[in-house]
């Protein structure tokens, strides 16, 4: 009554409210229309989750999303028959066809697991064949770098016998008694002249990253802050409490390694543990942190892969360099004939080098698998990027332009920035998502809502679409964002 409503006209029955909620949820979800006019990249990831039917057995769910210029859309998180390449491909393709997006899909973003990348039975090759056109294969650059860090960590710290890492748990348990006001940064006097010059260069680079203020996730910002502190660039007023440290956590190894070295004098470690974690922290702060934070820039990928191998061999000891290089050589997707064309849009590359790349795109292909250089093939680090180009390198540019010819290649690279064709291709290349964070968020979404509001599969998919709708409408859960939305 206090709100001005007559209680006689208000439904208080739980069943009636539930039916109305189900009806409204379905009507809103069904009314959502997604008809993009831009090229799209297909993202997916799978995870074993409790069954809606009984909550005890496990079933494979696949989060399927698409991204493009100014757009991201969740297609669904359905159940897949299993996690094989065939079953996952069928699940992904079903949603693509239901949404009538076959003509928009130009590429795929994926983690580099065998079930996805296998050239015979993998999900990627099956999707490409089903859509009957060449697609751009965008291997997740964060996943690539995670594999590199994992290999380095396990060589010097040993593999974990379980999902958690004992040394990390030790830091987490002792955190309340650690004096955060006296961290121990890297000692410049212990470095060679080349290492000291690189430390100062890296410090300047990481500080500029902090100043830009754009950090997609809090742990991305944290690794920069920790690296700056360890390299002697100033200490944060406080350090975040140690978070998840299980083996599946992307940034756990990097973050924990640097934190442990900052406070190693207050922790109990064996000589072997201290020597190992010191090498890992040195690798993370002097090399890894920069490339991790630049991993989301598509045009940087090719040059950064070569520079990463060069830097790790120049700065780190032979043991770390050997392990890191070997791991990176298994994942040189962006130096492939198919993807090297993205480097055309890298502003760090000179016009002369770009002109050489254009000439390289006239050469015939020299490899059976143009998607990824073979890991056993020796790569001359002094080779220019043009040496990786072939006629196949034109395909990614055509895909960005909707099948049209990249006519800007006929012009001098000095004039490209004024050409409308180049500007269109560069803009679309800049929004390509070369990390699979989007699919990870889709998995996190289903984990949060699975079985919480409904046990019906169809209603679950409607619920996920509505949650994504509201998340896009109000991306930040702050009063300022809510007020802005109300005033619109």
SERO-514317 format. One record per residue (C-alpha): residue in three letters; x, y, z. Coordinates in nm, 3 decimals. Example, Ala and Ser with C-alpha at 12.3 -4.5 7.8 and 13.67 -1.06 7.14 Angstrom:
residues 2
(atom "ALA"; (1.230; -0.450; 0.780))
(atom "SER"; (1.367; -0.106; 0.714))
END
This chain:
residues 488
(atom "UNK"; (0.000; 0.000; 0.000))
(atom "UNK"; (0.284; 0.240; 0.081))
(atom "UNK"; (0.394; 0.224; -0.284))
(atom "UNK"; (0.050; 0.313; -0.410))
(atom "UNK"; (-0.050; -0.035; -0.528))
(atom "UNK"; (-0.363; -0.228; -0.439))
(atom "UNK"; (-0.253; -0.564; -0.299))
(atom "UNK"; (-0.567; -0.721; -0.444))
(atom "UNK"; (-0.420; -0.675; -0.790))
(atom "UNK"; (-0.073; -0.810; -0.708))
(atom "UNK"; (0.017; -1.175; -0.762))
(atom "UNK"; (0.194; -1.325; -0.462))
(atom "UNK"; (0.181; -1.690; -0.569))
(atom "UNK"; (0.531; -1.830; -0.614))
(atom "UNK"; (0.414; -2.054; -0.898))
(atom "UNK"; (0.254; -1.764; -1.083))
(atom "UNK"; (0.564; -1.549; -1.037))
(atom "UNK"; (0.783; -1.835; -1.162))
(atom "UNK"; (0.566; -1.886; -1.473))
(atom "UNK"; (0.574; -1.514; -1.548))
(atom "UNK"; (0.950; -1.504; -1.505))
(atom "UNK"; (0.997; -1.800; -1.741))
(atom "UNK"; (0.766; -1.643; -1.998))
(atom "UNK"; (0.933; -1.301; -1.984))
(atom "UNK"; (1.281; -1.453; -1.997))
(atom "UNK"; (1.191; -1.648; -2.311))
(atom "UNK"; (1.018; -1.353; -2.480))
(atom "UNK"; (1.312; -1.119; -2.424))
(atom "UNK"; (1.572; -1.379; -2.530))
(atom "UNK"; (1.377; -1.468; -2.845))
(atom "UNK"; (1.335; -1.101; -2.936))
(atom "UNK"; (1.711; -1.040; -2.937))
(atom "UNK"; (1.830; -0.995; -3.293))
(atom "UNK"; (2.194; -1.032; -3.399))
(atom "UNK"; (2.251; -0.947; -3.764))
(atom "UNK"; (2.603; -0.805; -3.793))
(atom "UNK"; (2.738; -0.660; -4.115))
(atom "UNK"; (3.106; -0.701; -4.023))
(atom "UNK"; (3.349; -0.995; -4.042))
(atom "UNK"; (3.340; -1.212; -3.730))
(atom "UNK"; (3.585; -1.434; -3.545))
(atom "UNK"; (3.450; -1.753; -3.389))
(atom "UNK"; (3.555; -1.834; -3.030))
(atom "UNK"; (3.486; -2.149; -2.832))
(atom "UNK"; (3.612; -2.340; -2.532))
(atom "UNK"; (3.491; -2.648; -2.349))
(atom "UNK"; (3.474; -2.768; -1.991))
(atom "UNK"; (3.336; -3.066; -1.801))
(atom "UNK"; (3.058; -2.941; -1.572))
(atom "UNK"; (2.788; -3.103; -1.356))
(atom "UNK"; (2.485; -3.225; -1.547))
(atom "UNK"; (2.161; -3.029; -1.518))
(atom "UNK"; (1.977; -3.359; -1.494))
(atom "UNK"; (2.125; -3.490; -1.168))
(atom "UNK"; (2.403; -3.247; -1.067))
(atom "UNK"; (2.641; -3.537; -1.005))
(atom "UNK"; (2.750; -3.673; -1.342))
(atom "UNK"; (2.969; -3.458; -1.567))
(atom "UNK"; (2.903; -3.347; -1.922))
(atom "UNK"; (3.102; -3.143; -2.174))
(atom "UNK"; (2.975; -2.789; -2.230))
(atom "UNK"; (3.107; -2.565; -2.506))
(atom "UNK"; (3.090; -2.185; -2.482))
(atom "UNK"; (3.049; -2.042; -2.833))
(atom "UNK"; (3.086; -1.670; -2.902))
(atom "UNK"; (3.168; -1.439; -3.192))
(atom "UNK"; (3.355; -1.110; -3.198))
(atom "UNK"; (3.401; -0.837; -3.456))
(atom "UNK"; (3.423; -0.463; -3.498))
(atom "UNK"; (3.227; -0.311; -3.206))
(atom "UNK"; (3.049; -0.639; -3.137))
(atom "UNK"; (3.066; -0.945; -2.913))
(atom "UNK"; (2.787; -1.200; -2.894))
(atom "UNK"; (2.723; -1.517; -2.698))
(atom "UNK"; (2.565; -1.780; -2.923))
(atom "UNK"; (2.518; -2.031; -2.642))
(atom "UNK"; (2.684; -2.274; -2.403))
(atom "UNK"; (2.525; -2.606; -2.502))
(atom "UNK"; (2.611; -2.962; -2.406))
(atom "UNK"; (2.843; -3.147; -2.644))
(atom "UNK"; (2.844; -3.524; -2.690))
(atom "UNK"; (3.207; -3.527; -2.573))
(atom "UNK"; (3.526; -3.324; -2.601))
(atom "UNK"; (3.653; -3.472; -2.929))
(atom "UNK"; (3.720; -3.252; -3.229))
(atom "UNK"; (3.425; -3.396; -3.419))
(atom "UNK"; (3.169; -3.349; -3.140))
(atom "UNK"; (3.286; -2.997; -3.054))
(atom "UNK"; (3.289; -2.892; -3.421))
(atom "UNK"; (2.932; -3.018; -3.465))
(atom "UNK"; (2.819; -2.826; -3.156))
(atom "UNK"; (2.986; -2.503; -3.271))
(atom "UNK"; (2.857; -2.532; -3.628))
(atom "UNK"; (2.500; -2.594; -3.509))
(atom "UNK"; (2.494; -2.260; -3.327))
(atom "UNK"; (2.660; -2.077; -3.617))
(atom "UNK"; (2.398; -2.208; -3.859))
(atom "UNK"; (2.107; -2.137; -3.625))
(atom "UNK"; (2.229; -1.775; -3.608))
(atom "UNK"; (2.284; -1.760; -3.989))
(atom "UNK"; (2.641; -1.638; -3.944))
(atom "UNK"; (2.817; -1.865; -4.193))
(atom "UNK"; (2.885; -1.577; -4.428))
(atom "UNK"; (3.027; -1.351; -4.156))
(atom "UNK"; (3.280; -1.592; -4.009))
(atom "UNK"; (3.633; -1.517; -4.135))
(atom "UNK"; (3.841; -1.673; -3.856))
(atom "UNK"; (3.864; -1.883; -3.543))
(atom "UNK"; (4.030; -1.809; -3.206))
(atom "UNK"; (4.124; -2.114; -3.002))
(atom "UNK"; (4.358; -2.269; -2.746))
(atom "UNK"; (4.629; -2.481; -2.903))
(atom "UNK"; (4.514; -2.822; -2.779))
(atom "UNK"; (4.532; -3.125; -3.010))
(atom "UNK"; (4.152; -3.166; -3.010))
(atom "UNK"; (4.126; -2.823; -3.170))
(atom "UNK"; (4.436; -2.798; -3.390))
(atom "UNK"; (4.476; -3.154; -3.519))
(atom "UNK"; (4.506; -3.136; -3.898))
(atom "UNK"; (4.288; -3.444; -3.955))
(atom "UNK"; (4.041; -3.479; -3.666))
(atom "UNK"; (4.072; -3.138; -3.495))
(atom "UNK"; (3.774; -2.908; -3.447))
(atom "UNK"; (3.934; -2.621; -3.644))
(atom "UNK"; (3.991; -2.815; -3.965))
(atom "UNK"; (3.641; -2.966; -3.942))
(atom "UNK"; (3.480; -2.623; -3.901))
(atom "UNK"; (3.682; -2.481; -4.190))
(atom "UNK"; (3.580; -2.767; -4.420))
(atom "UNK"; (3.214; -2.742; -4.318))
(atom "UNK"; (3.204; -2.368; -4.392))
(atom "UNK"; (3.374; -2.438; -4.727))
(atom "UNK"; (3.615; -2.145; -4.719))
(atom "UNK"; (3.964; -2.070; -4.584))
(atom "UNK"; (3.950; -1.926; -4.232))
(atom "UNK"; (4.206; -1.726; -4.037))
(atom "UNK"; (4.345; -1.950; -3.759))
(atom "UNK"; (4.410; -1.728; -3.455))
(atom "UNK"; (4.586; -1.939; -3.194))
(atom "UNK"; (4.542; -1.786; -2.847))
(atom "UNK"; (4.860; -1.591; -2.777))
(atom "UNK"; (4.808; -1.602; -2.402))
(atom "UNK"; (4.779; -1.980; -2.417))
(atom "UNK"; (5.105; -1.993; -2.619))
(atom "UNK"; (5.290; -1.784; -2.361))
(atom "UNK"; (5.138; -1.986; -2.077))
(atom "UNK"; (5.286; -2.301; -2.232))
(atom "UNK"; (5.627; -2.133; -2.249))
(atom "UNK"; (5.611; -2.023; -1.883))
(atom "UNK"; (5.488; -2.365; -1.774))
(atom "UNK"; (5.787; -2.536; -1.936))
(atom "UNK"; (6.038; -2.293; -1.781))
(atom "UNK"; (5.875; -2.324; -1.439))
(atom "UNK"; (5.868; -2.703; -1.438))
(atom "UNK"; (6.233; -2.736; -1.543))
(atom "UNK"; (6.353; -2.529; -1.248))
(atom "UNK"; (6.083; -2.592; -0.987))
(atom "UNK"; (5.980; -2.944; -1.086))
(atom "UNK"; (5.634; -3.066; -1.190))
(atom "UNK"; (5.360; -3.056; -0.929))
(atom "UNK"; (5.220; -3.390; -0.811))
(atom "UNK"; (4.872; -3.237; -0.774))
(atom "UNK"; (4.668; -2.944; -0.896))
(atom "UNK"; (4.831; -2.704; -0.647))
(atom "UNK"; (5.192; -2.589; -0.608))
(atom "UNK"; (5.342; -2.636; -0.261))
(atom "UNK"; (5.573; -2.331; -0.266))
(atom "UNK"; (5.285; -2.104; -0.365))
(atom "UNK"; (5.073; -2.242; -0.084))
(atom "UNK"; (5.356; -2.162; 0.156))
(atom "UNK"; (5.349; -1.795; 0.054))
(atom "UNK"; (4.972; -1.785; 0.086))
(atom "UNK"; (4.985; -1.930; 0.438))
(atom "UNK"; (5.264; -1.695; 0.555))
(atom "UNK"; (5.123; -1.383; 0.394))
(atom "UNK"; (4.971; -1.243; 0.719))
(atom "UNK"; (5.315; -1.230; 0.886))
(atom "UNK"; (5.513; -1.104; 0.584))
(atom "UNK"; (5.633; -0.746; 0.628))
(atom "UNK"; (5.528; -0.590; 0.299))
(atom "UNK"; (5.719; -0.270; 0.370))
(atom "UNK"; (6.059; -0.432; 0.300))
(atom "UNK"; (6.058; -0.613; -0.034))
(atom "UNK"; (6.387; -0.724; -0.192))
(atom "UNK"; (6.409; -0.603; -0.556))
(atom "UNK"; (6.663; -0.721; -0.810))
(atom "UNK"; (7.012; -0.588; -0.732))
(atom "UNK"; (7.150; -0.389; -1.030))
(atom "UNK"; (7.510; -0.443; -0.918))
(atom "UNK"; (7.465; -0.818; -0.975))
(atom "UNK"; (7.385; -0.761; -1.343))
(atom "UNK"; (7.611; -0.738; -1.645))
(atom "UNK"; (7.617; -0.414; -1.844))
(atom "UNK"; (7.387; -0.564; -2.110))
(atom "UNK"; (7.145; -0.691; -1.844))
(atom "UNK"; (7.144; -0.354; -1.667))
(atom "UNK"; (7.069; -0.171; -1.993))
(atom "UNK"; (6.785; -0.415; -2.060))
(atom "UNK"; (6.653; -0.373; -1.704))
(atom "UNK"; (6.626; 0.002; -1.751))
(atom "UNK"; (6.464; -0.042; -2.093))
(atom "UNK"; (6.212; -0.291; -1.956))
(atom "UNK"; (6.140; -0.071; -1.654))
(atom "UNK"; (6.057; 0.223; -1.878))
(atom "UNK"; (5.835; 0.007; -2.098))
(atom "UNK"; (5.640; -0.140; -1.805))
(atom "UNK"; (5.590; 0.202; -1.645))
(atom "UNK"; (5.443; 0.330; -1.971))
(atom "UNK"; (5.205; 0.034; -1.969))
(atom "UNK"; (5.095; 0.130; -1.618))
(atom "UNK"; (5.043; 0.491; -1.719))
(atom "UNK"; (4.816; 0.397; -2.010))
(atom "UNK"; (4.561; 0.273; -1.754))
(atom "UNK"; (4.407; 0.009; -1.983))
(atom "UNK"; (4.421; -0.335; -1.820))
(atom "UNK"; (4.153; -0.589; -1.924))
(atom "UNK"; (4.197; -0.788; -1.604))
(atom "UNK"; (4.329; -0.711; -1.260))
(atom "UNK"; (4.597; -0.981; -1.275))
(atom "UNK"; (4.734; -0.829; -1.597))
(atom "UNK"; (4.791; -0.505; -1.408))
(atom "UNK"; (4.929; -0.691; -1.107))
(atom "UNK"; (5.207; -0.862; -1.302))
(atom "UNK"; (5.318; -0.521; -1.435))
(atom "UNK"; (5.318; -0.369; -1.083))
(atom "UNK"; (5.514; -0.661; -0.942))
(atom "UNK"; (5.764; -0.653; -1.229))
(atom "UNK"; (5.821; -0.281; -1.182))
(atom "UNK"; (5.877; -0.338; -0.809))
(atom "UNK"; (6.121; -0.626; -0.867))
(atom "UNK"; (6.316; -0.430; -1.129))
(atom "UNK"; (6.366; -0.148; -0.877))
(atom "UNK"; (6.110; 0.097; -1.012))
(atom "UNK"; (5.917; 0.163; -0.693))
(atom "UNK"; (5.706; -0.041; -0.457))
(atom "UNK"; (5.323; -0.047; -0.449))
(atom "UNK"; (5.167; 0.087; -0.129))
(atom "UNK"; (5.034; -0.265; -0.072))
(atom "UNK"; (5.043; -0.601; -0.246))
(atom "UNK"; (4.730; -0.794; -0.335))
(atom "UNK"; (4.664; -1.099; -0.124))
(atom "UNK"; (4.783; -1.415; -0.304))
(atom "UNK"; (4.495; -1.555; -0.506))
(atom "UNK"; (4.432; -1.889; -0.677))
(atom "UNK"; (4.755; -2.080; -0.731))
(atom "UNK"; (4.636; -2.403; -0.892))
(atom "UNK"; (4.803; -2.526; -1.210))
(atom "UNK"; (4.520; -2.412; -1.438))
(atom "UNK"; (4.546; -2.046; -1.336))
(atom "UNK"; (4.699; -1.855; -1.626))
(atom "UNK"; (4.897; -1.591; -1.436))
(atom "UNK"; (4.959; -1.778; -1.109))
(atom "UNK"; (5.314; -1.892; -1.188))
(atom "UNK"; (5.429; -1.548; -1.301))
(atom "UNK"; (5.264; -1.356; -1.016))
(atom "UNK"; (5.368; -1.595; -0.740))
(atom "UNK"; (5.727; -1.629; -0.868))
(atom "UNK"; (5.783; -1.251; -0.852))
(atom "UNK"; (5.606; -1.213; -0.515))
(atom "UNK"; (5.814; -1.491; -0.365))
(atom "UNK"; (6.138; -1.328; -0.483))
(atom "UNK"; (6.031; -0.990; -0.345))
(atom "UNK"; (5.990; -1.145; 0.001))
(atom "UNK"; (6.221; -1.446; -0.024))
(atom "UNK"; (6.417; -1.341; 0.285))
(atom "UNK"; (6.099; -1.382; 0.493))
(atom "UNK"; (6.008; -1.725; 0.357))
(atom "UNK"; (6.152; -2.066; 0.428))
(atom "UNK"; (6.298; -2.217; 0.111))
(atom "UNK"; (6.565; -2.468; 0.024))
(atom "UNK"; (6.865; -2.354; -0.181))
(atom "UNK"; (6.728; -2.538; -0.482))
(atom "UNK"; (6.389; -2.368; -0.449))
(atom "UNK"; (6.547; -2.025; -0.412))
(atom "UNK"; (6.777; -2.074; -0.713))
(atom "UNK"; (6.488; -2.200; -0.925))
(atom "UNK"; (6.238; -1.930; -0.832))
(atom "UNK"; (6.505; -1.661; -0.885))
(atom "UNK"; (6.557; -1.777; -1.243))
(atom "UNK"; (6.183; -1.789; -1.308))
(atom "UNK"; (6.130; -1.438; -1.163))
(atom "UNK"; (6.420; -1.301; -1.367))
(atom "UNK"; (6.269; -1.448; -1.685))
(atom "UNK"; (5.920; -1.315; -1.601))
(atom "UNK"; (6.024; -0.958; -1.523))
(atom "UNK"; (6.305; -0.911; -1.777))
(atom "UNK"; (6.134; -1.075; -2.076))
(atom "UNK"; (5.794; -1.236; -2.023))
(atom "UNK"; (5.583; -0.952; -1.874))
(atom "UNK"; (5.630; -0.728; -2.178))
(atom "UNK"; (5.524; -0.991; -2.430))
(atom "UNK"; (5.230; -1.107; -2.217))
(atom "UNK"; (5.086; -0.757; -2.210))
(atom "UNK"; (5.139; -0.707; -2.584))
(atom "UNK"; (4.985; -1.044; -2.670))
(atom "UNK"; (4.645; -0.890; -2.745))
(atom "UNK"; (4.778; -0.674; -3.032))
(atom "UNK"; (4.737; -0.878; -3.354))
(atom "UNK"; (4.979; -0.679; -3.569))
(atom "UNK"; (5.261; -0.715; -3.311))
(atom "UNK"; (5.247; -1.095; -3.308))
(atom "UNK"; (5.499; -1.189; -3.580))
(atom "UNK"; (5.771; -0.944; -3.479))
(atom "UNK"; (5.717; -1.014; -3.110))
(atom "UNK"; (5.768; -1.388; -3.159))
(atom "UNK"; (6.107; -1.328; -3.318))
(atom "UNK"; (6.196; -1.061; -3.060))
(atom "UNK"; (6.092; -1.290; -2.773))
(atom "UNK"; (6.334; -1.561; -2.884))
(atom "UNK"; (6.608; -1.303; -2.939))
(atom "UNK"; (6.556; -1.140; -2.598))
(atom "UNK"; (6.540; -1.464; -2.401))
(atom "UNK"; (6.863; -1.587; -2.562))
(atom "UNK"; (7.036; -1.253; -2.502))
(atom "UNK"; (6.921; -1.187; -2.145))
(atom "UNK"; (6.851; -1.521; -1.974))
(atom "UNK"; (7.097; -1.801; -1.896))
(atom "UNK"; (7.141; -2.083; -2.144))
(atom "UNK"; (6.913; -2.320; -1.953))
(atom "UNK"; (6.612; -2.087; -1.945))
(atom "UNK"; (6.677; -1.970; -2.302))
(atom "UNK"; (6.689; -2.326; -2.435))
(atom "UNK"; (6.361; -2.428; -2.267))
(atom "UNK"; (6.175; -2.108; -2.362))
(atom "UNK"; (6.294; -2.115; -2.723))
(atom "UNK"; (6.203; -2.480; -2.767))
(atom "UNK"; (5.851; -2.415; -2.631))
(atom "UNK"; (5.801; -2.106; -2.848))
(atom "UNK"; (5.916; -2.288; -3.163))
(atom "UNK"; (5.622; -2.526; -3.121))
(atom "UNK"; (5.380; -2.233; -3.145))
(atom "UNK"; (5.503; -1.998; -3.417))
(atom "UNK"; (5.155; -1.964; -3.569))
(atom "UNK"; (5.195; -1.593; -3.639))
(atom "UNK"; (5.513; -1.643; -3.845))
(atom "UNK"; (5.320; -1.878; -4.074))
(atom "UNK"; (5.252; -1.789; -4.437))
(atom "UNK"; (4.883; -1.750; -4.353))
(atom "UNK"; (4.921; -1.499; -4.067))
(atom "UNK"; (5.241; -1.308; -4.143))
(atom "UNK"; (5.027; -1.061; -4.339))
(atom "UNK"; (4.897; -0.913; -4.012))
(atom "UNK"; (5.244; -0.763; -3.958))
(atom "UNK"; (5.168; -0.522; -4.247))
(atom "UNK"; (4.972; -0.320; -3.988))
(atom "UNK"; (5.256; -0.305; -3.730))
(atom "UNK"; (5.357; 0.062; -3.698))
(atom "UNK"; (5.696; -0.042; -3.558))
(atom "UNK"; (5.797; -0.189; -3.896))
(atom "UNK"; (5.951; 0.055; -4.144))
(atom "UNK"; (5.797; 0.132; -4.485))
(atom "UNK"; (6.102; -0.028; -4.647))
(atom "UNK"; (6.040; -0.355; -4.462))
(atom "UNK"; (5.671; -0.345; -4.555))
(atom "UNK"; (5.763; -0.296; -4.921))
(atom "UNK"; (5.981; -0.607; -4.896))
(atom "UNK"; (5.687; -0.798; -4.745))
(atom "UNK"; (5.467; -0.697; -5.038))
(atom "UNK"; (5.729; -0.836; -5.276))
(atom "UNK"; (5.747; -1.151; -5.064))
(atom "UNK"; (5.373; -1.201; -5.110))
(atom "UNK"; (5.439; -1.266; -5.478))
(atom "UNK"; (5.644; -1.578; -5.408))
(atom "UNK"; (5.487; -1.925; -5.435))
(atom "UNK"; (5.417; -2.117; -5.116))
(atom "UNK"; (5.698; -2.344; -4.997))
(atom "UNK"; (5.527; -2.540; -4.720))
(atom "UNK"; (5.268; -2.817; -4.692))
(atom "UNK"; (5.116; -2.662; -4.380))
(atom "UNK"; (5.089; -2.283; -4.425))
(atom "UNK"; (4.918; -2.238; -4.086))
(atom "UNK"; (5.222; -2.298; -3.863))
(atom "UNK"; (5.597; -2.341; -3.926))
(atom "UNK"; (5.720; -2.683; -3.822))
(atom "UNK"; (5.888; -2.670; -3.479))
(atom "UNK"; (6.183; -2.875; -3.604))
(atom "UNK"; (6.254; -2.634; -3.890))
(atom "UNK"; (6.553; -2.412; -3.800))
(atom "UNK"; (6.454; -2.044; -3.804))
(atom "UNK"; (6.722; -1.788; -3.881))
(atom "UNK"; (6.647; -1.505; -3.639))
(atom "UNK"; (6.823; -1.261; -3.870))
(atom "UNK"; (6.575; -1.327; -4.150))
(atom "UNK"; (6.347; -1.034; -4.227))
(atom "UNK"; (5.971; -1.079; -4.193))
(atom "UNK"; (5.945; -1.071; -4.572))
(atom "UNK"; (6.122; -1.409; -4.582))
(atom "UNK"; (5.815; -1.568; -4.419))
(atom "UNK"; (5.574; -1.430; -4.682))
(atom "UNK"; (5.421; -1.605; -4.983))
(atom "UNK"; (5.113; -1.571; -5.203))
(atom "UNK"; (4.918; -1.733; -4.918))
(atom "UNK"; (4.989; -1.427; -4.702))
(atom "UNK"; (4.739; -1.229; -4.908))
(atom "UNK"; (4.449; -1.441; -4.779))
(atom "UNK"; (4.428; -1.281; -4.434))
(atom "UNK"; (4.412; -0.935; -4.595))
(atom "UNK"; (4.134; -1.048; -4.831))
(atom "UNK"; (3.943; -1.197; -4.537))
(atom "UNK"; (3.959; -0.866; -4.348))
(atom "UNK"; (3.819; -0.689; -4.654))
(atom "UNK"; (3.530; -0.928; -4.704))
(atom "UNK"; (3.691; -1.107; -4.996))
(atom "UNK"; (3.800; -0.793; -5.181))
(atom "UNK"; (4.151; -0.743; -5.312))
(atom "UNK"; (4.387; -0.541; -5.084))
(atom "UNK"; (4.445; -0.273; -5.348))
(atom "UNK"; (4.661; -0.066; -5.111))
(atom "UNK"; (4.944; -0.314; -5.175))
(atom "UNK"; (4.984; -0.155; -5.518))
(atom "UNK"; (5.075; 0.176; -5.350))
(atom "UNK"; (5.391; 0.285; -5.171))
(atom "UNK"; (5.376; 0.197; -4.797))
(atom "UNK"; (5.443; 0.563; -4.714))
(atom "UNK"; (5.097; 0.649; -4.854))
(atom "UNK"; (4.900; 0.363; -4.698))
(atom "UNK"; (4.774; 0.563; -4.402))
(atom "UNK"; (4.576; 0.788; -4.637))
(atom "UNK"; (4.424; 0.501; -4.837))
(atom "UNK"; (4.065; 0.403; -4.745))
(atom "UNK"; (4.122; 0.034; -4.826))
(atom "UNK"; (4.425; 0.019; -4.595))
(atom "UNK"; (4.246; 0.207; -4.317))
(atom "UNK"; (3.950; -0.033; -4.333))
(atom "UNK"; (4.174; -0.342; -4.322))
(atom "UNK"; (4.389; -0.199; -4.042))
(atom "UNK"; (4.084; -0.113; -3.831))
(atom "UNK"; (3.944; -0.463; -3.869))
(atom "UNK"; (4.283; -0.622; -3.800))
(atom "UNK"; (4.313; -0.412; -3.484))
(atom "UNK"; (3.994; -0.557; -3.334))
(atom "UNK"; (4.079; -0.921; -3.406))
(atom "UNK"; (4.087; -1.102; -3.074))
(atom "UNK"; (4.402; -1.313; -3.077))
(atom "UNK"; (4.352; -1.428; -2.719))
(atom "UNK"; (4.067; -1.658; -2.620))
(atom "UNK"; (3.965; -1.464; -2.309))
(atom "UNK"; (3.617; -1.422; -2.455))
(atom "UNK"; (3.552; -1.796; -2.452))
(atom "UNK"; (3.696; -1.818; -2.100))
(atom "UNK"; (3.437; -1.562; -1.989))
(atom "UNK"; (3.167; -1.772; -2.152))
(atom "UNK"; (3.277; -2.073; -1.946))
(atom "UNK"; (3.286; -1.860; -1.631))
(atom "UNK"; (2.930; -1.745; -1.706))
(atom "UNK"; (2.787; -2.098; -1.731))
(atom "UNK"; (2.975; -2.203; -1.416))
(atom "UNK"; (2.814; -1.917; -1.226))
(atom "UNK"; (2.456; -1.976; -1.338))
(atom "UNK"; (2.437; -2.347; -1.420))
(atom "UNK"; (2.149; -2.493; -1.220))
(atom "UNK"; (2.111; -2.186; -0.996))
(atom "UNK"; (1.793; -2.046; -1.146))
(atom "UNK"; (1.649; -2.328; -1.358))
(atom "UNK"; (1.702; -2.697; -1.432))
(atom "UNK"; (1.566; -2.661; -1.786))
(atom "UNK"; (1.829; -2.655; -2.063))
(atom "UNK"; (1.636; -2.418; -2.288))
(atom "UNK"; (1.571; -2.175; -2.003))
(atom "UNK"; (1.940; -2.194; -1.907))
(atom "UNK"; (2.042; -2.072; -2.255))
(atom "UNK"; (1.783; -1.790; -2.237))
(atom "UNK"; (1.916; -1.690; -1.895))
(atom "UNK"; (2.276; -1.672; -2.023))
(atom "UNK"; (2.172; -1.448; -2.311))
(atom "UNK"; (1.994; -1.211; -2.076))
(atom "UNK"; (2.287; -1.197; -1.837))
(atom "UNK"; (2.520; -1.112; -2.129))
(atom "UNK"; (2.271; -0.847; -2.243))
(atom "UNK"; (2.271; -0.675; -1.904))
(atom "UNK"; (2.648; -0.711; -1.866))
(atom "UNK"; (2.701; -0.529; -2.196))
(atom "UNK"; (2.451; -0.260; -2.098))
(atom "UNK"; (2.620; -0.197; -1.761))
(atom "UNK"; (2.978; -0.331; -1.791))
(atom "UNK"; (3.093; -0.182; -1.459))
(atom "UNK"; (2.889; -0.244; -1.146))
(atom "UNK"; (2.928; 0.105; -1.004))
(atom "UNK"; (2.682; 0.377; -0.902))
(atom "UNK"; (2.822; 0.605; -1.171))
(atom "UNK"; (2.751; 0.349; -1.445))
(atom "UNK"; (2.400; 0.283; -1.312))
(atom "UNK"; (2.321; 0.655; -1.299))
(atom "UNK"; (2.452; 0.695; -1.653))
(atom "UNK"; (2.227; 0.412; -1.772))
(atom "UNK"; (1.920; 0.555; -1.597))
(atom "UNK"; (1.978; 0.900; -1.750))
(atom "UNK"; (2.015; 0.767; -2.105))
END
